[in-house]
Amino acid sequence: MRDKTLDQKLLARLAARVEQVVIPAMPEIKRARDASELACLFGYGARAVANVVQALSMAEHKKALICGSLYLAGVYYELYPEH
């Protein structure tokens, strides 16, 4: 969310625990932070993509950590209600 403060230490801790950081754009959420801006805050290797479907497709059937927003989790469960 654009109006939330991001702790750089927290972002670094999250990035250190995953193979890749992929941030989907969520233009339907008015308060959403720009995906490219958030990728820059995560740092080297983080990547912004067009939407949640594209982000999840990059996981290639591996585990994916979905965090940061209940809106994002909601989109995931709309796409995959069986999970």
HELIX and SHEET records of a PDB file:
HELIX    1   1 GLN A    8  ALA A   16  1                                   9    
HELIX    2   2 ALA A   35  PHE A   42  1                                   8    
HELIX    3   3 VAL A   52  SER A   57  1                                   6    
HELIX    4   4 LEU A   70  LEU A   79  1                                  10    
SHEET    1   A 2 VAL A  22  PRO A  24  0                                        
SHEET    2   A 2 ARG A  47  VAL A  49  1                                        
END                                                                             
